[in-house]
Amino acid sequence: MNLVWLVSVLLLVAGVLSRENSQPDVVNIGAIFSFGTINGRVARIAMNAAVRDVNSNPSILAGRKLVLSMYDSNYSGFLGIVGALQFMETDTVAIIGPQSSVLAHVLSHLANELHVPLLSFTALDPTLSPLQYPYFIQTAPSDLYQMTAIADMVSYYGYREVTAIFSDDDQFRNGITTLGNELAKRRCKISYKAAISPGQSLTQEDVVNELVRARSMESRVFVLNAYAQTGRLILDVAQSLGMMENGYVWIATTWLSTVLDSTSISPKNANSTNGVLTLRPHMPDSERKRAFASRWHQLSNGSIGLNPYGLYAYDTVWLIASAVNSFLYNGGTISFSKDSRLSRLSGGGLNFGALSIFNGGKQLLNYILQTNMTGLTGPIQFNAERSVIHPSYDIINVIGSRFRQIGYWSNYSGLSIVSPETLYGRPPNRSLSSQNLSNVVWPGDTEVQPRGWVFPNNGRWLRIGVPNRVSYQNFVSQFNGTNIVQGYCIDVFLAATKVLPYAVPYKFILFGDGYKNPSYSELVNKVTSNVFDAAVGDIAIVTNRTRVVDFTQPYIESGLVIVTPMMKLNSNAWAFLRPFSPLMWAVTAIFFLVVGVVVWILEHRINEEFRGPPKKQIVTILCLTSILTVQRLSSPITGIESLIMSKEPIGFQVGSFAENYLSEELNIAKSRLVSLGSPEAYADALDRGSVAAVVDERPYVDLFLANHCRFQMIGQEFTRSGWGFAFPRDSPLAVDMSTAILTLSENGELQKIHDKWLKRRGCSSQGSSLGSDQLHLSSFWGLFLVCGVACFLALLVYFCLMLCRFNRDYPEVSEPSRHGGSHSVRLQRFLSFADEKEEVSKSKLKRKRMEMLESANGRELS
């Protein structure tokens, strides 16, 4: 039994020793760069430093030595392919590079076939998909994020169009395509693309020609995405052409920050970069980063400054070393095998059979993607899309020969003046209010933000489409058959253009045949299809039109209203009789008199409520509810609801959006809708009853009622909108014109133009009610007469009754000596009697009778 265990142990040890002896003592990796470029020079120094640091660490690679072989592609794609093939022949486990995305697309196919991971921190083309190129890994943020950051900056500053200038190869062209996609998400766009040759044959004349074409365009916002050498040439030429002055905006990709970090700007070249915005990959501050930066001068011998891509180069070496260490620690072996397909291609001068497949390539790739470490650039980790986590950038403003940071961009929270590391601890916030950057010094040494666009200097005037109206020509009309147009809308447009801080070259073009009002929806569509550059007139701002064009601020309020005919009921003295029949009025009058007389007679002398001063006793309450309005509708239409239910024909103005609104929004059958071409047609149709009502916009109706007093608006406006000028989507002129219209409104000029063209004459909409809505005395004098007679009769009856009663209770005693004064005394006694309460009067009468009885008894006794 012990012998068996001993044999087993010996066999196990022998297997381990043979496996270790089969492993090479070195781990070969390669690097393909153009080492004459800034990034190539910085990467060489950083990668060599990383290899030395890896090899000096005994805890990594199990004592094996990391060997880095570098190949200079010298700006040549062909030489880069040759270098990659050489690495594939020498048992290389991973390759750093290539430097350009053009070469990366080619070499990724080799990496896929030979299972050799390809890691690059400079070939950042967004189209290098991990699905198509699984063995290609970007160890720096893809240009997708850089273009997203630029799109956010463009949107933040309120620009809607940019001109893209780029080196015309896969990396920069695809980056600009990505920028266009990101801008579209923010309702912005690239209005012009200036492609610059990426080759060594590029001349200054080529750049001049392209920039002159770009300068003639509308946009003054330029995004420059190019190789460093090409980018510097473009900025120098732009400065010589006056394109680095006030009014221009320049945003450069990371190539410029790389130049700024690694080289110094001479005073001669400072003017060509002054005011430019650029981005730099953001890396959190750390002690390791500061320590490496302090070593850099010694490592580079002061030949070049450290930039972010030097840090990425250092971390990429460590990333490979860490993944290989995990690969070996978990039992992986570095071995290669021949591809039988390539062996059959051997012959001639090409030795394809020497190319080897890395057997552990897939496992090493997985360890690379599972990396979770902290490097000089910060946390190194890949997400599910195989992109580095937390992509972010510093945003830099170049000022002369120096530069300053004005904020950050991160994929987590967008633009901010707070570092991304701080924001990672908070909930993500991409709201507009949270997007902030510090002040910028723009080209021309100004802190005033440029407008970002001008009218293109191509000799073409703006084509302004104007409706050729045949009715309501106060708004827009052709003057005496000429090309001159006039009217309220035209004057508003002209006044707004005078407020703009720049000249607007334009010409009016009439739209319509002059025999009927044109379709305003078709006019707006002409702007969308680029037949017109804008449309000016009485154009209602409605939903379906806002989907295809941008409108200015409304310069007049509008909305659909209803107009119906009115008729006058002649008022006379007996108008109050209309509510009831004669019999009803007779019965009412009789009962009114009977009840009034009975109540007053019976209650006055016995009810405290009817006693007191005369003012208290005189209380008159009169309630009438009748149709004593001077006018009433000649139809049952009282508003939009009753109009819909009436099933009567409805008139609308030719060319107006009212037709679509009534049929599509209110579901009114088109067979009920009658097109009318002029105010006269309105009046005629309403008078003849061919339409029950006309539905039109308020400004038109106000003018119509000013001259047609027998009609009136019914109800309230059942839509709310306004009129504006139409421009193509995202047109900056629409924004400036809106500001100009607000200025006209604030300074009162808009009201003056309104009064000039639309001041009402004749009867107004309020005055068109055919007289007053008040009730006049002439309508009630008959009623007052009846009431007066009834009151007089009641008083007469009451007076007679009281007089008879007074004569009974107070018979007149003849006193000849006092005949003259007895009448006045008796009158005073009667008035006092009439006003006395019934109980008081009875008490006095009883007392008087007793006195009279006592007096009579006294005489009898005597």
C-alpha positions in Angstrom: 0.0 0.0 0.0 2.8 2.4 0.9 4.5 1.5 -2.4 1.4 2.5 -4.3 1.3 5.9 -2.5 5.0 6.5 -3.2 4.6 5.7 -6.9 1.6 8.0 -7.1 3.4 10.9 -5.5 6.5 10.4 -7.7 4.3 10.4 -10.8 2.5 13.6 -9.7 5.7 15.4 -9.0 7.1 14.3 -12.3 4.0 15.6 -14.1 4.3 19.0 -12.4 8.0 19.3 -13.2 7.5 18.3 -16.8 4.7 20.9 -17.2 6.8 23.6 -15.6 9.7 22.7 -17.8 7.5 22.9 -20.8 6.4 26.4 -20.0 8.7 29.1 -21.6 10.7 31.3 -19.3 9.4 34.5 -21.0 6.0 35.9 -21.9 6.2 37.6 -25.3 4.0 40.6 -26.1 4.3 43.0 -29.0 3.5 46.7 -29.7 2.7 48.3 -33.1 2.9 52.1 -33.2 4.2 54.9 -35.3 6.8 55.9 -32.8 7.5 59.3 -34.5 4.1 60.6 -33.4 3.4 62.2 -30.0 1.4 59.3 -28.8 3.9 56.9 -30.2 6.8 58.5 -28.4 4.9 58.8 -25.1 3.7 55.2 -25.4 7.2 53.8 -26.0 8.5 55.4 -22.8 5.5 54.4 -20.7 5.4 50.8 -21.9 9.1 50.3 -21.3 8.6 51.6 -17.8 5.7 49.3 -17.2 7.7 46.2 -18.4 10.5 47.1 -16.0 8.0 47.5 -13.1 6.3 44.2 -13.9 9.6 42.3 -14.1 10.8 43.8 -10.8 7.7 42.4 -9.1 8.3 38.8 -8.0 4.6 38.2 -7.2 3.5 38.3 -10.8 4.1 35.9 -13.8 5.5 33.2 -11.4 9.1 34.4 -12.0 8.7 34.6 -15.8 10.0 37.6 -17.6 7.8 39.8 -19.6 9.3 40.7 -23.0 7.9 43.5 -25.0 8.9 43.8 -28.7 8.0 47.0 -30.5 7.5 47.5 -34.2 7.4 50.9 -35.8 4.7 51.1 -38.5 6.0 54.5 -39.5 2.6 55.8 -40.5 2.2 52.9 -43.0 -0.7 50.5 -42.8 1.2 48.0 -44.9 4.2 48.0 -42.5 1.8 47.6 -39.6 0.4 44.4 -41.2 3.9 43.1 -41.7 4.8 43.8 -38.1 1.7 42.0 -36.9 2.6 38.9 -39.0 6.1 38.9 -37.6 4.6 38.9 -34.0 2.3 36.0 -34.9 5.4 33.9 -35.9 7.2 34.4 -32.5 4.8 33.0 -30.0 3.3 36.4 -29.0 0.4 36.1 -26.5 -0.9 39.6 -27.0 -0.3 42.7 -29.1 -0.6 46.3 -27.9 -1.9 48.5 -30.8 -2.3 49.3 -33.5 -2.2 53.1 -33.2 -4.8 53.8 -35.9 -8.3 52.4 -36.4 -7.7 51.9 -40.1 -5.0 49.2 -39.2 -7.1 47.9 -36.4 -9.9 46.8 -38.8 -7.4 44.7 -40.7 -5.3 43.3 -37.9 -8.5 42.3 -35.9 -9.2 39.7 -38.6 -5.7 38.2 -37.9 -6.3 38.3 -34.2 -9.6 36.5 -34.6 -8.1 33.7 -36.6 -4.9 33.2 -34.5 -6.6 33.9 -31.1 -4.1 36.6 -30.1 -5.8 39.5 -28.1 -5.2 42.9 -29.6 -5.4 45.8 -27.1 -5.4 49.4 -28.2 -5.8 52.7 -26.3 -5.6 54.9 -29.5 -7.6 53.0 -32.1 -11.0 54.1 -30.7 -13.2 53.9 -33.7 -16.8 53.4 -32.5 -17.5 50.9 -35.3 -14.9 48.4 -34.0 -17.6 46.1 -32.7 -16.8 43.3 -30.2 -19.3 41.1 -32.1 -17.3 41.4 -35.3 -13.9 41.6 -33.7 -14.0 39.6 -30.4 -10.2 39.6 -29.9 -9.9 43.4 -30.2 -10.2 45.4 -27.0 -10.2 49.1 -26.5 -8.5 49.9 -23.2 -9.4 53.6 -23.4 -13.0 55.1 -23.8 -14.3 54.6 -27.3 -14.8 57.7 -29.5 -18.5 57.1 -29.0 -18.2 58.7 -25.6 -16.1 61.6 -26.9 -18.6 62.4 -29.6 -21.4 62.2 -27.1 -19.6 64.7 -24.9 -19.2 67.1 -27.9 -22.9 66.7 -28.7 -23.8 67.6 -25.1 -21.5 70.6 -25.3 -23.1 71.8 -28.6 -26.6 71.4 -27.1 -25.5 73.0 -23.8 -24.5 76.2 -25.6 -27.7 76.2 -27.6 -26.2 75.6 -31.1 -28.2 73.6 -33.6 -25.8 73.2 -36.5 -22.1 72.5 -36.7 -19.5 72.1 -39.4 -17.3 69.0 -39.1 -13.7 69.1 -40.3 -12.0 65.7 -40.2 -9.2 63.5 -41.5 -10.9 61.3 -44.1 -10.1 57.8 -42.8 -12.0 55.2 -40.9 -11.3 56.4 -37.4 -12.1 60.1 -37.9 -14.8 59.6 -40.5 -16.6 57.1 -38.3 -16.2 59.4 -35.3 -18.0 62.2 -37.2 -20.8 59.8 -38.2 -21.2 59.0 -34.6 -21.3 62.7 -33.8 -24.0 63.2 -36.3 -26.1 60.5 -34.7 -25.6 62.0 -31.2 -26.4 65.5 -32.4 -29.7 64.2 -34.0 -30.8 62.9 -30.6 -30.5 66.5 -29.4 -32.3 68.0 -32.4 -28.9 69.3 -33.7 -27.1 68.4 -36.9 -23.9 68.5 -39.0 -24.7 71.0 -41.7 -21.5 70.6 -43.6 -18.7 68.0 -43.6 -15.2 69.1 -44.7 -13.1 66.0 -45.4 -9.3 66.5 -45.3 -6.9 64.1 -46.9 -5.2 62.0 -44.2 -2.1 61.3 -46.2 1.4 62.8 -46.2 0.5 64.5 -49.5 -1.8 67.0 -47.8 -0.8 70.6 -48.7 -1.7 73.9 -47.2 -3.6 74.8 -50.4 -5.8 71.8 -49.9 -6.7 73.0 -46.4 -7.3 76.6 -47.6 -9.7 75.5 -50.3 -11.7 73.4 -47.9 -11.9 76.0 -45.1 -13.0 78.7 -47.6 -15.9 76.4 -48.6 -16.7 75.8 -44.9 -16.5 79.5 -44.2 -19.2 80.3 -46.8 -21.7 78.1 -44.9 -24.1 79.2 -42.3 -22.7 77.5 -39.2 -19.8 79.1 -37.3 -19.4 76.2 -34.9 -16.5 73.9 -36.1 -15.7 70.5 -34.7 -12.2 69.4 -35.6 -11.4 65.7 -35.5 -8.0 64.9 -37.1 -4.5 63.7 -36.6 -2.4 66.0 -34.5 -0.2 67.2 -37.3 -3.2 67.8 -39.6 -5.2 69.5 -36.8 -2.4 72.0 -36.2 -2.2 72.8 -39.8 -6.0 73.4 -40.0 -6.0 75.8 -37.1 -3.0 77.7 -38.5 -4.8 78.1 -41.8 -8.1 79.0 -40.1 -6.3 81.8 -38.2 -4.8 83.2 -41.4 -8.3 83.2 -43.0 -9.8 85.2 -40.0 -11.7 82.2 -38.7 -10.3 82.5 -35.2 -12.0 85.8 -34.5 -15.2 86.9 -32.8 -18.2 84.9 -33.8 -16.4 81.6 -34.3 -16.6 78.5 -32.1 -14.0 75.7 -32.4 -14.2 72.4 -30.6 -11.2 70.0 -31.0 -11.1 66.4 -30.1 -8.5 64.9 -27.7 -5.7 65.3 -30.2 -5.3 69.0 -29.2 -5.1 68.3 -25.5 -2.5 65.6 -26.2 -0.4 68.3 -28.1 -0.9 70.7 -25.2 0.2 68.2 -22.6 3.2 66.8 -24.4 4.6 69.9 -26.2 4.7 73.6 -25.6 2.8 76.2 -27.6 5.0 78.8 -29.2 3.8 82.5 -29.1 3.6 82.3 -32.9 1.0 79.5 -32.8 -0.8 80.7 -29.7 -3.3 82.8 -31.8 -4.3 79.8 -33.8 -5.5 77.9 -30.7 -6.8 80.8 -28.6 -10.4 80.3 -27.5 -10.6 76.7 -28.7 -12.4 74.1 -26.6 -10.9 70.6 -26.4 -11.3 67.4 -24.4 -8.9 65.3 -22.5 -9.5 61.8 -21.0 -10.3 62.2 -17.4 -8.3 60.3 -14.8 -8.9 60.6 -11.1 -6.1 61.9 -9.0 -4.1 59.3 -7.0 -0.8 58.9 -5.2 0.4 56.4 -7.8 -0.5 58.8 -10.6 1.4 61.6 -9.0 4.4 59.4 -8.3 4.6 58.3 -11.9 4.2 61.8 -13.2 7.2 62.8 -10.9 9.2 60.0 -12.5 8.3 61.0 -16.0 11.0 63.6 -16.5 13.6 61.1 -15.7 12.1 58.4 -17.9 11.7 60.7 -20.9 14.9 62.7 -20.3 12.7 65.8 -20.7 12.1 65.0 -24.4 8.3 65.0 -24.2 5.6 65.7 -21.7 3.3 63.1 -20.2 -0.2 62.9 -21.6 -3.2 60.6 -20.7 -2.3 58.1 -23.4 1.1 57.5 -21.7 -0.9 56.4 -18.6 -3.1 54.2 -20.7 0.0 52.6 -22.3 1.4 51.9 -18.8 -1.9 50.4 -17.6 -2.3 48.3 -20.7 1.0 46.5 -20.1 0.0 45.8 -16.5 -3.5 44.7 -17.7 -1.9 42.0 -19.9 0.6 41.0 -17.2 -2.2 40.6 -14.7 -4.4 38.6 -17.1 -1.4 36.3 -18.0 -0.7 35.8 -14.3 -4.3 34.7 -13.7 -4.2 32.5 -16.8 -1.0 30.7 -15.5 -2.2 30.6 -11.9 -5.4 28.8 -13.0 -3.5 26.1 -14.9 -3.2 27.7 -18.3 -0.3 26.9 -20.6 1.3 29.1 -23.2 1.4 26.9 -26.2 0.9 27.4 -30.0 -0.2 25.2 -32.8 0.0 25.3 -36.6 -3.1 26.0 -38.7 -3.4 23.4 -41.4 -5.1 25.9 -43.7 -2.0 28.1 -43.6 0.4 25.2 -44.1 -1.2 24.5 -47.4 -0.5 28.1 -48.4 3.3 27.7 -47.9 5.5 28.3 -50.9 7.2 31.1 -52.6 8.4 34.0 -50.5 5.5 34.0 -48.1 5.8 31.7 -45.2 2.3 31.5 -43.9 3.0 28.2 -42.3 5.1 29.9 -39.7 2.0 31.7 -38.2 0.8 30.0 -35.0 -2.5 29.8 -33.2 -2.3 30.7 -29.5 -4.1 27.7 -27.9 -4.8 29.6 -24.7 -5.9 32.8 -26.5 -9.6 32.5 -25.6 -8.9 31.9 -21.9 -6.5 34.8 -21.8 -9.1 37.0 -23.5 -11.6 36.1 -20.8 -9.1 36.9 -18.0 -8.5 40.3 -19.7 -12.2 41.1 -19.8 -12.6 39.9 -16.2 -9.9 42.3 -14.9 -10.8 44.3 -11.9 -7.8 46.4 -10.8 -6.7 50.0 -10.2 -4.1 51.5 -12.4 -2.7 55.0 -13.0 -5.9 55.8 -15.0 -8.1 54.7 -12.2 -10.3 51.6 -11.9 -9.7 49.2 -14.8 -12.8 47.2 -15.5 -14.9 46.3 -18.6 -18.7 46.4 -18.8 -21.0 43.9 -20.6 -20.4 45.8 -23.9 -16.6 45.3 -23.3 -16.0 49.0 -22.9 -14.1 50.5 -20.0 -16.3 51.6 -17.2 -16.9 55.2 -16.2 -15.8 57.0 -19.5 -15.2 60.7 -18.7 -13.4 63.7 -20.0 -11.9 67.0 -18.8 -13.2 70.0 -20.8 -10.4 72.5 -21.5 -10.4 76.0 -22.8 -7.2 77.1 -24.5 -6.3 80.7 -23.7 -3.2 81.9 -25.5 -0.2 79.7 -24.6 -1.9 78.2 -21.6 -5.2 76.4 -20.9 -7.6 76.0 -18.1 -10.2 73.4 -17.2 -13.8 74.6 -17.3 -15.6 71.4 -16.3 -16.1 67.7 -16.9 -18.2 65.3 -18.9 -19.1 61.8 -17.8 -21.4 59.2 -19.2 -22.9 59.1 -15.8 -24.1 62.7 -15.3 -23.2 64.7 -18.4 -21.6 68.1 -18.1 -20.6 69.3 -14.6 -18.1 71.5 -12.8 -17.9 68.7 -10.1 -15.5 65.8 -10.7 -17.1 62.6 -11.9 -15.7 60.7 -8.8 -17.9 62.9 -6.6 -21.0 62.4 -8.8 -20.6 58.6 -8.8 -21.7 58.6 -5.2 -25.0 60.4 -6.1 -28.0 59.3 -8.2 -27.4 60.0 -11.9 -28.8 63.4 -13.0 -29.0 64.4 -16.7 -31.5 67.2 -16.2 -30.9 70.5 -18.0 -30.5 72.4 -14.7 -27.8 70.1 -13.6 -25.6 70.6 -16.7 -23.0 73.3 -16.0 -19.6 74.5 -17.3 -17.5 77.5 -16.2 -17.1 80.6 -18.3 -15.3 80.4 -21.6 -12.9 82.7 -23.3 -13.9 82.4 -27.0 -11.9 83.2 -30.1 -11.3 86.9 -30.3 -10.6 87.0 -26.5 -14.2 87.6 -25.6 -16.4 86.0 -22.9 -19.6 86.8 -24.8 -20.8 83.5 -26.3 -20.9 83.6 -30.1 -24.2 83.3 -31.8 -22.7 80.4 -33.8 -24.2 81.1 -37.2 -24.4 83.7 -39.9 -26.2 84.0 -43.2 -24.3 82.0 -45.7 -22.0 84.1 -47.8 -23.0 82.4 -51.1 -25.0 85.2 -52.7 -28.3 83.6 -52.1 -31.1 85.5 -50.5 -33.7 83.9 -48.2 -36.7 82.7 -50.1 -39.7 83.8 -48.1 -43.0 82.2 -49.1 -46.0 84.5 -48.7 -49.7 83.5 -49.1 -51.3 85.2 -52.0 -54.6 86.0 -50.3 -57.8 87.1 -52.1 -59.7 87.9 -48.9 -58.9 89.6 -45.6 -56.1 91.5 -47.4 -55.4 93.6 -44.3 -53.2 90.7 -43.2 -51.3 89.9 -46.4 -51.9 91.2 -49.9 -50.2 91.8 -53.2 -49.9 95.5 -54.1 -51.5 96.4 -57.4 -50.4 93.2 -59.2 -46.7 93.8 -58.5 -44.3 91.6 -56.6 -44.6 94.0 -53.6 -46.5 92.5 -50.6 -48.0 94.4 -47.7 -50.3 93.9 -44.7 -50.2 93.4 -41.0 -48.2 90.2 -41.1 -45.6 91.7 -43.5 -45.1 94.8 -41.3 -44.6 92.6 -38.2 -41.9 90.6 -40.1 -40.2 93.7 -41.4 -40.2 95.3 -37.9 -38.7 92.1 -36.4 -35.9 92.0 -39.0 -34.9 95.5 -38.0 -34.5 94.5 -34.4 -32.1 91.7 -35.3 -28.4 92.5 -34.7 -27.6 91.5 -38.3 -28.9 92.0 -41.8 -31.2 89.5 -43.3 -31.1 89.3 -47.1 -34.5 88.0 -48.3 -37.1 88.2 -51.1 -40.8 87.6 -50.9 -42.3 84.9 -53.2 -46.1 84.8 -53.5 -47.7 81.4 -53.0 -51.1 80.8 -54.6 -52.9 81.4 -57.8 -54.5 84.7 -56.8 -58.1 83.4 -57.4 -58.6 81.7 -54.1 -56.8 81.6 -50.8 -53.9 79.0 -50.9 -53.6 76.0 -48.6 -51.5 77.0 -45.6 -50.5 73.4 -44.9 -49.1 73.2 -48.4 -47.2 76.5 -47.8 -45.7 75.1 -44.6 -44.7 71.9 -46.4 -42.9 74.0 -49.0 -40.6 75.1 -46.2 -40.0 71.5 -45.2 -39.1 70.5 -48.8 -36.7 73.4 -49.1 -38.7 75.2 -51.7 -38.9 78.2 -49.3 -36.4 79.1 -46.6 -39.3 80.5 -44.5 -43.0 81.3 -44.6 -44.4 84.6 -43.5 -48.1 85.4 -43.2 -51.2 84.7 -41.2 -50.0 81.1 -40.4 -51.7 79.4 -37.5 -49.4 77.4 -35.2 -51.1 74.0 -35.0 -49.8 70.6 -33.9 -49.3 68.9 -37.2 -47.4 71.9 -38.6 -45.0 72.1 -35.6 -43.9 68.5 -36.4 -42.3 69.6 -39.6 -41.2 73.2 -39.1 -40.2 75.5 -36.3 -42.4 78.5 -35.5 -41.5 81.8 -34.0 -43.1 83.2 -30.9 -46.8 84.0 -31.8 -47.2 87.7 -32.7 -51.0 87.6 -32.4 -53.4 85.4 -30.5 -55.9 83.3 -32.4 -58.4 80.6 -32.0 -61.5 79.2 -33.7 -64.8 80.9 -33.0 -68.4 80.6 -34.2 -70.4 83.3 -36.1 -74.1 83.1 -36.4 -76.9 85.4 -37.7 -78.8 87.6 -35.2 -82.3 89.1 -35.4 -84.0 91.9 -33.5 -87.2 91.6 -31.5 -88.9 95.1 -31.7 -89.4 96.4 -28.2 -92.6 98.3 -27.2 -94.5 99.3 -24.1 -96.1 95.9 -23.8 -93.0 93.8 -24.3 -93.4 92.4 -20.8 -96.6 90.6 -21.9 -94.6 88.2 -24.2 -93.7 85.5 -21.7 -97.3 84.6 -20.8 -100.7 84.2 -22.5 -103.3 87.0 -22.0 -105.4 84.8 -19.7 -102.4 84.0 -17.6 -101.5 87.6 -17.3 -105.1 88.5 -16.4 -105.3 85.8 -13.6 -101.9 86.9 -12.4 -102.9 90.6 -12.2 -106.2 89.8 -10.5 -104.6 87.7 -7.8 -101.8 90.2 -7.4 -104.3 92.9 -6.7 -106.6 90.8 -4.5 -103.8 89.4 -2.4 -102.1 92.8 -2.1 -105.2 94.6 -1.0 -106.3 91.9 1.4 -102.9 91.5 3.0 -102.3 95.2 3.4 -105.8 96.0 4.8 -105.8 93.1 7.2 -102.3 93.3 8.4 -101.4 97.0 8.6 -103.3 97.8 11.8 -102.8 94.5 13.6 -99.3 93.2 12.5 -96.2 94.7 14.0 -94.3 93.9 10.8 -96.4 96.4 9.0 -96.0 99.1 11.7 -93.3 101.6 12.4 -92.0 104.6 10.5 -93.3 105.2 7.0 -89.9 104.1 5.5 -90.3 100.7 7.1 -93.8 100.2 5.9 -93.0 101.0 2.2 -91.4 97.7 1.0 -91.8 96.8 -2.7 -90.4 93.6 -4.1 -90.8 93.0 -7.8 -89.4 89.8 -9.5 -89.5 89.4 -13.2 -88.0 86.5 -15.2 -88.7 86.9 -18.8 -87.2 87.2 -22.3 -86.9 90.9 -22.1 -83.7 90.9 -24.0 -83.7 93.2 -27.0 -82.3 90.4 -29.3 -82.1 86.7 -29.5 -80.5 84.1 -31.8 -82.2 83.2 -34.9 -81.0 79.6 -34.5 -80.5 77.2 -31.5 -76.7 77.4 -31.8 -75.2 78.5 -28.5 -71.7 77.0 -28.7 -69.5 74.4 -30.3 -71.4 71.5 -28.7 -74.8 72.6 -30.0 -73.2 73.2 -33.4 -71.9 69.7 -33.6 -75.3 68.2 -32.5 -77.3 70.4 -34.9 -76.4 68.5 -38.1 -76.6 71.9 -39.9 -74.1 73.0 -42.6 -71.0 74.8 -41.3 -69.0 77.4 -43.2 -65.2 77.7 -43.1 -62.6 79.8 -44.9 -60.8 78.4 -47.9 -57.2 77.4 -47.0 -57.8 77.5 -43.3 -56.9 74.7 -40.9 -60.5 74.9 -39.6 -61.6 72.3 -42.2 -59.2 69.6 -41.0 -59.9 70.5 -37.3 -63.7 70.2 -37.7 -63.5 67.0 -39.6 -60.6 65.2 -37.9 -60.7 66.6 -34.4 -64.4 67.1 -33.9 -65.5 64.3 -36.2 -67.9 66.5 -38.1 -68.9 64.9 -41.5 -67.2 66.6 -44.4 -70.6 66.7 -46.2 -71.6 69.4 -43.6 -68.7 71.6 -44.3 -69.0 74.4 -46.8 -66.0 76.3 -48.1 -66.4 80.1 -48.3 -63.9 82.4 -50.0 -64.6 85.9 -48.7 -66.3 87.9 -46.0 -69.1 88.6 -48.5 -69.5 84.9 -49.0 -69.8 84.5 -45.2 -72.6 87.1 -45.1 -74.5 85.8 -48.0 -74.4 82.2 -46.8 -75.6 83.2 -43.3 -78.3 85.4 -44.6 -79.6 82.8 -47.0 -79.4 80.1 -44.4 -77.2 77.9 -46.5 -74.9 77.6 -43.4 -76.1 77.7 -39.8 -72.8 79.2 -38.7 -69.3 80.0 -39.8 -66.2 78.7 -38.0 -63.1 80.8 -38.5 -60.1 82.3 -36.6 -60.6 85.2 -34.3 -58.6 87.8 -36.1 -60.6 87.2 -39.3 -63.9 87.2 -37.4 -63.1 90.5 -35.7 -62.6 92.1 -39.1 -65.8 90.5 -40.5 -67.9 91.7 -37.6 -66.5 95.2 -37.9 -68.3 95.6 -41.1 -71.3 93.2 -40.8 -73.3 94.3 -37.8 -76.1 91.8 -38.1 -73.9 88.8 -37.0 -72.3 88.0 -33.8 -69.8 85.6 -32.2 -71.3 82.8 -30.1 -69.6 81.3 -27.1 -65.9 81.4 -26.4 -62.9 80.4 -28.5 -62.9 76.7 -28.5 -59.2 76.4 -29.6 -56.2 78.4 -28.4 -53.3 79.1 -30.7 -51.6 82.0 -32.4 -49.9 83.1 -35.6 -46.2 82.8 -36.3 -43.6 82.6 -39.0 -42.4 79.2 -40.1 -38.7 78.2 -40.5 -37.0 74.9 -41.2 -36.5 72.6 -38.1 -33.7 73.8 -35.8 -33.3 77.0 -37.7 -31.4 79.5 -35.5 -33.2 82.4 -37.3 -36.5 81.2 -35.7 -35.0 81.7 -32.3 -33.7 85.2 -33.1 -37.0 86.2 -34.7 -38.9 85.1 -31.6 -36.7 87.3 -29.5 -37.3 90.2 -31.9 -41.1 89.7 -31.7 -40.9 89.7 -27.9 -39.0 93.0 -28.1 -41.7 94.5 -30.4 -44.3 93.4 -27.9 -42.5 95.0 -25.0 -41.8 98.3 -26.6 -45.4 98.7 -28.0 -44.4 98.5 -31.6 -46.5 95.4 -32.2 -49.6 97.1 -30.9 -49.0 100.1 -33.2 -48.8 97.8 -36.2 -52.0 96.1 -35.1 -53.8 99.4 -34.8 -52.6 100.5 -38.2 -54.0 97.5 -40.1 -56.7 95.9 -37.8 -58.3 98.9 -36.0 -62.0 98.3 -36.2 -64.2 100.6 -38.1 -68.0 100.8 -38.3 -69.4 98.4 -35.7 -67.1 96.3 -33.6 -67.6 92.8 -32.4 -69.0 94.1 -29.2 -71.0 96.7 -30.9 -72.4 94.3 -33.5 -75.0 93.1 -31.1 -77.6 95.3 -32.8 -78.2 97.6 -29.9 -77.8 97.3 -26.2 -78.4 94.2 -24.1 -79.9 96.4 -21.4 -83.6 96.7 -20.6 -85.1 100.2 -21.1 -88.0 102.0 -19.4 -89.9 102.0 -22.6 -90.5 98.3 -22.3 -92.0 98.6 -18.8 -94.2 101.6 -18.7 -97.3 99.6 -19.4 -96.5 97.3 -16.5 -95.8 100.3 -14.3 -99.2 101.8 -15.4 -101.1 98.6 -14.3 -99.2 98.5 -11.0 -99.9 102.2 -10.4 -103.6 101.8 -11.1 -103.8 98.8 -8.8 -102.0 100.7 -6.1 -104.3 103.7 -6.5 -107.4 101.6 -6.4 -106.2 99.8 -3.3 -105.4 103.1 -1.6 -108.8 104.5 -2.6 -110.7 101.6 -1.2 -108.7 101.7 2.0 -109.2 105.4 2.3 -112.9 105.1 1.9 -113.2 102.3 4.5 -111.1 104.2 7.0 -113.1 107.4 6.4 -116.4 105.6 7.0 -115.0 104.0 10.1 -113.7 107.4 11.4 -117.0 109.1 10.8 -118.7 106.3 12.7 -116.4 106.4 15.7 -115.8 110.1 15.7 -119.0 111.9 14.6 -118.5 115.5 13.8 -119.8 117.9 16.5 -120.9 121.3 15.3 -119.2 124.2 17.1 -120.1 127.4 15.3 -117.6 129.5 17.2 -114.7 127.3 16.0 -116.0 126.4 12.5 -112.8 127.5 10.7 -110.4 125.5 12.9 -112.5 122.5 13.3 -111.7 121.1 9.8 -108.0 121.1 10.4 -108.4 119.6 13.8 -110.6 116.9 12.4 -108.1 116.1 9.6 -105.3 115.7 12.1 -107.5 113.4 14.1 -108.2 111.3 11.0 -104.5 110.9 10.1 -103.8 109.9 13.7 -106.6 107.4 13.6 -105.4 105.8 10.3 -101.9 105.4 11.7 -103.0 104.0 15.1 -102.6 100.3 15.8 -105.9 98.5 16.0 -105.7 97.7 19.7 -104.8 101.3 20.5 -107.7 102.6 18.5 -110.1 100.3 20.1 -108.8 101.2 23.5 -109.2 104.9 22.8 -112.7 104.4 21.4 -113.7 102.4 24.5 -112.3 105.0 26.8 -114.1 107.7 24.9 -117.4 105.8 25.1 -117.1 105.3 28.8 -116.4 109.0 29.2 -119.4 109.8 27.2 -121.5 107.4 29.2 -120.2 108.8 32.5 -121.0 112.3 31.2 -124.5 111.3 30.3 -125.1 109.6 33.7 -123.9 112.7 35.4 -126.4 114.9 33.6 -129.2 112.5 34.5 -128.3 112.6 38.2 -128.2 116.3 38.1 
